[in-house]
């Protein structure tokens, strides 16, 4: 049986670390084509770096995107949950 290696959490990485498109997609739970479309249309505004022909995503930019996308359910304590 092959040995499984654990992948560090995004939060445990140095914020300045540059990730490949495939790594960024993995951490976001999205496909690489989703990231490509976002770069073309800028719908989600995830910052990226273009180094030659390579695209890289900074860990801090991915964390910022996740924080901007965060939603919470809220209801006042005095309202019954139906």
WOCORHU-V710040 format. One record per pair of residues at least 4 apart in sequence whose ideal C-beta (glycine too) atoms are under 8 Angstrom apart, sorted by sequence separation. I is the first residue (numbers start at 1). GAP is how many residues later the second one is. If there is no record, write none. Layout:
I_GAP + I_GAP
//
This chain:
8_4 + 9_4 + 13_4 + 19_4 + 20_4 + 21_4 + 22_4 + 23_4 + 24_4 + 30_4 + 31_4 + 32_4 + 33_4 + 34_4 + 35_4 + 36_4 + 37_4 + 38_4 + 50_4 + 51_4 + 57_4 + 58_4 + 59_4 + 60_4 + 61_4 + 62_4 + 63_4 + 64_4 + 65_4 + 66_4 + 75_4 + 8_5 + 19_5 + 25_5 + 30_5 + 38_5 + 50_5 + 51_5 + 57_5 + 25_6 + 37_6 + 38_6 + 49_6 + 50_6 + 75_6 + 25_7 + 28_7 + 39_7 + 48_7 + 49_7 + 19_8 + 38_8 + 48_8 + 49_8 + 25_9 + 39_9 + 48_9 + 49_9 + 22_10 + 25_10 + 47_10 + 21_11 + 24_11 + 35_11 + 46_11 + 47_11 + 48_13 + 21_14 + 47_14 + 21_15 + 46_15 + 39_16 + 46_16 + 10_17 + 47_17 + 7_19 + 46_19 + 35_20 + 45_20 + 44_21 + 35_22 + 45_23 + 44_25 + 18_31 + 24_33 + 20_34 + 21_34 + 23_34 + 28_34 + 20_35 + 21_35 + 27_35 + 20_36 + 21_36 + 19_37 + 20_37 + 28_37 + 18_38 + 19_38 + 24_38 + 28_38 + 18_39 + 19_39 + 18_40 + 19_40 + 17_41 + 18_41 + 16_42 + 17_42 + 15_43 + 16_43 + 19_43 + 15_44 + 16_44 + 14_45 + 15_45 + 13_46 + 15_48 + 10_49 + 10_52 + 11_52 + 10_53 + 10_56
//
